[in-house]
Amino acid sequence: MKRIAALIASPRKGGNVDILTTALLNGAAEAGAQTEAIYLIDTNVRPCTQCEACHRPGASACVLADDFAGIADAMARADAIILATPIWWSSMHATLKLVLDRCYSLLDSNWGNFKLSGKQFVLIAAQTQPDVSMYAEALAKEFAVYQDWLKIRLVDHIAVSAEARGEVAQNAEAMEKARRIGRSLALGDRPSLAHE
Ligand SMILES: Cc1cc2nc3c(=O)[nH]c(=O)nc-3n(C[C@H](O)[C@H](O)[C@H](O)COP(=O)(O)O)c2cc1C
């Protein structure tokens, strides 16, 4: 059975990112996956300070005592990780950026042996501007840059334009794509590594 963990970075519960992520997780659960949603707005993740304690000989984790360890465990348990964010000021929401920065502690001191290598990733991004190539698609391209190096795979992404809370529910194409991605992750239809 596949496990799918979603990090939902919108502070708006019932908002566009939440709705799309829930559709994806529902599609996955219907196809037999075990799913978990983490609302980052409810978590306490402090900024990485690049103290390098995580890279000292014998160290195994970040020394900051907050909710990151639990989030990292959820990601480590999952076969697929959904990163879901609204576009705020042209980029990802700050709560997701905090988590990704702290993933520095999941690498060794040479930026190798990433503890999430082999995982599949899906990016969900919602923005108001109608031209999704400006921010949401651009963010997916930024993530894709890390694929080979970290040995992960961005298997798909959903980039939508929506403004008001919940507006995306009217976007039948995006909703269907979310369910379809969830189903394919659950069934293991996607290759895991960029070169496969
Ligand atoms: C502080 C803030 C900054 C935003 N910046 C952008 C932006 O740079 N570009 C854009 O297209 N939309 C921007 N938006 C709009 C949101 O991306 C949009 O409403 C999105 O659908 C919110 O998703 P949610 O309902 O999941 O929270 C911004 C919204 C807020 C509150």
The ligand as an SDF file (V2000), in Angstrom:
LIG
                    3D

 31 33  0  0  0  0  0  0  0  0999 V2000
   -0.0210   38.1990    0.8400 C   0  0  0  0  0  0  0  0  0  0  0  0
   -0.5220   37.6420   -0.4660 C   0  0  0  0  0  0  0  0  0  0  0  0
    0.3130   37.6940   -1.5590 C   0  0  0  0  0  0  0  0  0  0  0  0
   -0.1270   37.1940   -2.7910 C   0  0  0  0  0  0  0  0  0  0  0  0
    0.7350   37.2640   -3.8640 N   0  0  0  0  0  0  0  0  0  0  0  0
    0.3070   36.8300   -5.0850 C   0  0  0  0  0  0  0  0  0  0  0  0
    1.1770   36.9330   -6.2220 C   0  0  0  0  0  0  0  0  0  0  0  0
    2.3170   37.3560   -6.1360 O   0  0  0  0  0  0  0  0  0  0  0  0
    0.6860   36.5400   -7.4370 N   0  0  0  0  0  0  0  0  0  0  0  0
   -0.5950   36.0530   -7.5830 C   0  0  0  0  0  0  0  0  0  0  0  0
   -0.9710   35.7160   -8.6980 O   0  0  0  0  0  0  0  0  0  0  0  0
   -1.4320   35.9120   -6.5010 N   0  0  0  0  0  0  0  0  0  0  0  0
   -1.0120   36.2910   -5.2650 C   0  0  0  0  0  0  0  0  0  0  0  0
   -1.8450   36.1600   -4.1680 N   0  0  0  0  0  0  0  0  0  0  0  0
   -3.1850   35.5420   -4.3230 C   0  0  0  0  0  0  0  0  0  0  0  0
   -3.2440   34.0370   -3.9300 C   0  0  0  0  0  0  0  0  0  0  0  0
   -2.1940   33.3310   -4.5160 O   0  0  0  0  0  0  0  0  0  0  0  0
   -4.5810   33.4230   -4.3910 C   0  0  0  0  0  0  0  0  0  0  0  0
   -5.6680   34.0750   -3.7780 O   0  0  0  0  0  0  0  0  0  0  0  0
   -4.6520   31.9210   -4.1510 C   0  0  0  0  0  0  0  0  0  0  0  0
   -5.7830   31.3880   -4.8140 O   0  0  0  0  0  0  0  0  0  0  0  0
   -4.7360   31.6050   -2.6600 C   0  0  0  0  0  0  0  0  0  0  0  0
   -4.8230   30.1880   -2.4810 O   0  0  0  0  0  0  0  0  0  0  0  0
   -5.5410   29.5790   -1.1790 P   0  0  0  0  0  0  0  0  0  0  0  0
   -7.0100   29.8350   -1.3190 O   0  0  0  0  0  0  0  0  0  0  0  0
   -5.2160   28.1400   -1.2100 O   0  0  0  0  0  0  0  0  0  0  0  0
   -4.9200   30.2430    0.0020 O   0  0  0  0  0  0  0  0  0  0  0  0
   -1.4340   36.6430   -2.9120 C   0  0  0  0  0  0  0  0  0  0  0  0
   -2.2620   36.5950   -1.7740 C   0  0  0  0  0  0  0  0  0  0  0  0
   -1.8210   37.0950   -0.5700 C   0  0  0  0  0  0  0  0  0  0  0  0
   -2.7300   37.0270    0.6420 C   0  0  0  0  0  0  0  0  0  0  0  0
  1  2  1  0
  2  3  1  0
  2 30  2  0
  3  4  2  0
  4  5  1  0
  4 28  1  0
  5  6  2  0
  6  7  1  0
  6 13  1  0
  7  8  2  0
  7  9  1  0
  9 10  1  0
 10 11  2  0
 10 12  1  0
 12 13  2  0
 13 14  1  0
 14 15  1  0
 14 28  1  0
 15 16  1  0
 16 17  1  0
 16 18  1  0
 18 19  1  0
 18 20  1  0
 20 21  1  0
 20 22  1  0
 22 23  1  0
 23 24  1  0
 24 25  2  0
 24 26  1  0
 24 27  1  0
 28 29  2  0
 29 30  1  0
 30 31  1  0
M  END
$$$$
